[in-house]
Amino acid sequence: MIKIKLFCAAAFSTSALVEKMKKAAAARGLEVDIEACAQGKLADSLDGLDVALLGPQIAYTLPKSQKICGEKCVPVAVIPMADYGMMNGEKVLDFALSLIEKEK
């Protein structure tokens, strides 16, 4: 099971993207657990996590998020603006999977 969390200001805008990512994963036969969370819960949401993705609107938190995630060896990155804006679940899922693969 692949565990992915998307973080944004209040977890509202990422919720729609999470659903599209789940559909993309199901179409590929991938077992995933994908959730949207508020950025303020990042430090408490890392146990068992394979990758953390930040919404573009909170890209400014990346340095702090890298420090927090680095302590738990969880890769973290900002979702590309174009993919986020288009709610492209396929591309964001691919982005998440590529980050996980880099860590192996």
Residue pairs with C-beta under 8 A, 6 or more apart in sequence:
1 31
1 32
1 33
2 25
2 30
2 31
2 32
2 33
2 50
2 96
2 97
2 100
3 32
3 33
3 34
3 48
3 49
3 50
3 51
4 21
4 32
4 33
4 34
4 35
4 49
4 50
4 51
4 52
4 53
4 96
5 34
5 35
5 36
5 37
5 45
5 49
5 51
5 52
5 53
6 14
6 17
6 18
6 34
6 35
6 36
6 37
6 53
6 54
6 55
6 79
7 14
7 36
7 37
7 38
7 39
7 41
7 42
7 45
7 52
7 53
7 54
7 55
7 58
7 65
8 14
8 36
8 38
8 39
8 54
8 55
8 57
8 58
9 38
9 39
9 55
9 57
9 58
10 38
11 36
11 37
11 38
12 36
13 55
13 57
14 36
14 55
15 36
16 87
17 36
17 79
17 84
17 87
17 89
17 92
18 34
18 35
18 36
19 89
20 87
20 88
20 89
20 90
20 92
21 32
21 34
21 89
21 92
21 93
21 96
22 32
22 34
22 89
23 89
24 89
24 90
24 93
25 31
25 32
25 34
25 93
32 93
37 45
39 54
39 58
39 61
39 65
42 52
42 65
42 68
42 69
43 68
45 52
46 52
46 68
46 69
46 72
46 74
47 72
49 72
49 74
50 74
50 75
50 96
50 100
51 74
51 75
51 76
51 77
51 96
51 99
51 100
52 65
52 69
52 74
52 75
52 76
53 76
53 77
53 78
53 79
53 92
53 95
53 96
53 99
54 61
54 62
54 65
54 76
54 77
54 78
54 79
55 78
55 79
55 84
56 78
56 79
56 80
56 81
56 84
56 85
59 78
62 76
62 77
62 78
65 76
66 76
69 75
69 76
73 103
75 99
75 100
75 102
75 103
77 95
77 99
79 92
79 95
80 91
80 92
80 95
82 88
83 91
83 92
83 95
84 92
